[in-house]
Amino acid sequence: ANGISMIVFFMFMFLGGIFFPNHLMPDFLRVFSDALPSTNLNDVFRAVMIMDLGIGDMWRELLIAGGWFVGSLVLAVRLFRWE
């Protein structure tokens, strides 16, 4: 499980626009990358810290990241068992 989680983590990092910009990706990867929570959180952090925008200006990105959080939480509660 540790190895698989590291693969998923690095996939989110590379496809999330953290190590290199998303506009350099092919179109089919860019569509997938735009839906990842790391891409949206990265955009929010960059906008708030560098472009001096408020958190309210980035509501779409926060909504996508929040949807990932809620969806992951629901899956974890439904599928995880201490057995």
DAMOCOR-V551902 format. One record per residue. N is the residue number from 0. RES is the residue in three letters. PSI is psi in whole degrees, -180 to 180 (none if undefined). OMEGA is omega in whole degrees, -180 to 180 (999 if undefined). D_CENTER is the distance of its C-alpha to the mean C-alpha in Angstrom with 2 decimals. Layout:
n:N res:RES psi:PSI omega:OMEGA d_center:D_CENTER
n:N res:RES psi:PSI omega:OMEGA d_center:D_CENTER
//
This chain:
n:0 res:ALA psi:-34 omega:-179 d_center:20.43
n:1 res:ASN psi:-42 omega:179 d_center:19.68
n:2 res:GLY psi:-42 omega:180 d_center:19.66
n:3 res:ILE psi:-40 omega:180 d_center:17.38
n:4 res:SER psi:-34 omega:178 d_center:14.79
n:5 res:MET psi:-38 omega:177 d_center:15.10
n:6 res:ILE psi:-46 omega:180 d_center:14.70
n:7 res:VAL psi:-42 omega:179 d_center:11.43
n:8 res:PHE psi:-49 omega:-179 d_center:10.25
n:9 res:PHE psi:-30 omega:175 d_center:11.66
n:10 res:MET psi:-44 omega:178 d_center:10.42
n:11 res:PHE psi:-37 omega:-179 d_center:6.71
n:12 res:MET psi:-46 omega:-177 d_center:8.49
n:13 res:PHE psi:-40 omega:-179 d_center:10.76
n:14 res:LEU psi:-11 omega:-177 d_center:8.98
n:15 res:GLY psi:3 omega:178 d_center:6.17
n:16 res:GLY psi:17 omega:-179 d_center:9.28
n:17 res:ILE psi:-42 omega:-179 d_center:9.99
n:18 res:PHE psi:-34 omega:176 d_center:13.21
n:19 res:PHE psi:155 omega:-173 d_center:14.40
n:20 res:PRO psi:149 omega:-180 d_center:13.98
n:21 res:ASN psi:-27 omega:-178 d_center:12.54
n:22 res:HIS psi:-10 omega:175 d_center:15.99
n:23 res:LEU psi:-8 omega:-179 d_center:17.58
n:24 res:MET psi:155 omega:171 d_center:15.99
n:25 res:PRO psi:159 omega:-175 d_center:18.09
n:26 res:ASP psi:-41 omega:-178 d_center:17.63
n:27 res:PHE psi:-31 omega:176 d_center:16.75
n:28 res:LEU psi:-31 omega:-179 d_center:13.79
n:29 res:ARG psi:-38 omega:178 d_center:12.69
n:30 res:VAL psi:-44 omega:178 d_center:12.64
n:31 res:PHE psi:-41 omega:-178 d_center:10.40
n:32 res:SER psi:-36 omega:-179 d_center:8.05
n:33 res:ASP psi:-21 omega:-179 d_center:8.09
n:34 res:ALA psi:-8 omega:-179 d_center:6.98
n:35 res:LEU psi:145 omega:180 d_center:3.68
n:36 res:PRO psi:-30 omega:-179 d_center:1.64
n:37 res:SER psi:-33 omega:177 d_center:2.38
n:38 res:THR psi:-47 omega:-177 d_center:4.54
n:39 res:ASN psi:-42 omega:178 d_center:5.41
n:40 res:LEU psi:-38 omega:176 d_center:6.01
n:41 res:ASN psi:-43 omega:178 d_center:7.64
n:42 res:ASP psi:-40 omega:179 d_center:9.57
n:43 res:VAL psi:-48 omega:-180 d_center:10.67
n:44 res:PHE psi:-42 omega:-180 d_center:11.87
n:45 res:ARG psi:-42 omega:-179 d_center:13.56
n:46 res:ALA psi:-40 omega:-178 d_center:15.19
n:47 res:VAL psi:-42 omega:-175 d_center:16.49
n:48 res:MET psi:-38 omega:-173 d_center:17.79
n:49 res:ILE psi:-45 omega:-175 d_center:19.03
n:50 res:MET psi:1 omega:176 d_center:19.78
n:51 res:ASP psi:39 omega:174 d_center:21.08
n:52 res:LEU psi:158 omega:176 d_center:19.47
n:53 res:GLY psi:165 omega:179 d_center:19.28
n:54 res:ILE psi:-32 omega:178 d_center:16.45
n:55 res:GLY psi:-24 omega:178 d_center:18.25
n:56 res:ASP psi:-16 omega:-176 d_center:17.85
n:57 res:MET psi:37 omega:-174 d_center:14.08
n:58 res:TRP psi:-35 omega:-179 d_center:14.38
n:59 res:ARG psi:-46 omega:-180 d_center:12.64
n:60 res:GLU psi:-40 omega:178 d_center:9.22
n:61 res:LEU psi:-34 omega:177 d_center:9.96
n:62 res:LEU psi:-41 omega:178 d_center:11.21
n:63 res:ILE psi:-46 omega:179 d_center:8.27
n:64 res:ALA psi:-39 omega:177 d_center:6.24
n:65 res:GLY psi:-37 omega:176 d_center:9.77
n:66 res:GLY psi:-41 omega:175 d_center:10.35
n:67 res:TRP psi:-42 omega:180 d_center:7.87
n:68 res:PHE psi:-49 omega:-178 d_center:9.67
n:69 res:VAL psi:-43 omega:179 d_center:12.96
n:70 res:GLY psi:-43 omega:178 d_center:12.72
n:71 res:SER psi:-39 omega:178 d_center:11.98
n:72 res:LEU psi:-42 omega:179 d_center:14.73
n:73 res:VAL psi:-44 omega:178 d_center:17.07
n:74 res:LEU psi:-41 omega:-180 d_center:16.76
n:75 res:ALA psi:-43 omega:-179 d_center:17.39
n:76 res:VAL psi:-39 omega:-177 d_center:20.33
n:77 res:ARG psi:-33 omega:-172 d_center:21.80
n:78 res:LEU psi:-25 omega:-175 d_center:21.57
n:79 res:PHE psi:132 omega:178 d_center:22.04
n:80 res:ARG psi:141 omega:177 d_center:25.72
n:81 res:TRP psi:74 omega:-180 d_center:27.75
n:82 res:GLU psi:none omega:999 d_center:30.23
//
